[in-house]
């Protein structure tokens, strides 16, 4: 009697890419691609001497409500669904 060997299969690897355009007033329109599907995002960035911080939300993200939201102001989401912080190594 011979024992059959079981070799687990791995799911296909996903390929991600992020295309960003650094705009005025620290705005950041971006396109996030997963394999073939693309999704538009928008957000902000902070660039310093040693840091780069990026916060992105999908286009049409739910608007902020509550104490922080004032009438007539641009109501955008208060935190990003994608946040990246890079620090320079010296």
C-alpha positions in Angstrom: 0.0 0.0 0.0 1.5 3.3 -1.0 0.6 6.6 0.6 -0.3 9.4 -1.7 1.5 12.7 -1.1 -0.5 15.8 -0.7 0.9 19.0 -2.1 -1.2 22.1 -1.2 -1.7 24.5 -4.0 -1.2 28.2 -3.4 -3.7 30.8 -4.6 -2.6 32.9 -7.6 -0.5 35.9 -6.5 -2.2 39.2 -6.6 -0.4 42.2 -8.3 -1.0 45.6 -6.8 0.0 49.0 -8.2 -0.6 52.5 -7.0 -0.3 55.5 -9.4 -0.3 58.9 -7.7 -0.2 62.5 -8.8 1.0 65.0 -6.2 -1.1 68.0 -6.6 -1.4 71.5 -5.2 -2.4 72.1 -1.5 -1.1 68.6 -0.7 -3.8 66.8 -2.6 -3.2 63.4 -3.9 -5.4 61.8 -6.6 -4.5 58.2 -7.1 -5.5 55.0 -8.9 -5.1 51.7 -7.0 -5.0 48.6 -9.3 -5.4 45.0 -8.1 -4.6 42.6 -10.9 -6.8 44.2 -13.6 -9.4 46.0 -11.6 -8.8 49.7 -10.9 -10.3 52.0 -8.3 -10.0 55.8 -8.0 -8.9 57.2 -4.7 -8.2 60.7 -3.4 -6.4 62.0 -0.3 -3.6 64.1 1.1 0.1 63.9 1.7 2.6 65.4 4.0 6.2 65.6 2.8 8.9 66.5 5.3 12.7 66.3 5.3 12.6 62.8 6.9 9.0 61.6 6.4 6.4 61.1 3.7 2.8 60.4 4.9 0.0 59.4 2.6 -3.7 59.0 3.4 -6.1 57.8 0.8 -9.9 57.1 0.6 -11.9 55.6 -2.2 -13.7 58.1 -4.4 -17.1 58.8 -2.9 -16.1 57.8 0.6 -18.8 58.5 3.3 -18.7 62.1 4.4 -17.8 63.1 8.0 -20.6 64.1 10.3 -20.8 65.3 13.9 -18.9 67.9 15.9 -16.1 68.3 13.4 -18.3 68.9 10.4 -19.5 72.5 10.0 -22.1 73.8 7.5 -20.6 75.0 4.2 -17.3 73.2 4.7 -15.8 70.6 2.5 -16.8 67.4 4.3 -14.4 64.6 3.7 -13.8 61.4 5.6 -11.8 61.9 8.8 -9.4 59.0 8.3 -8.0 57.2 5.3 -8.7 53.6 4.3 -5.1 53.4 3.2 -2.4 55.1 5.2 1.4 54.9 4.5 4.2 56.5 6.5 7.7 56.3 5.2 10.8 57.5 7.2 14.2 58.1 5.8 17.0 56.0 7.3 20.3 57.8 8.0 
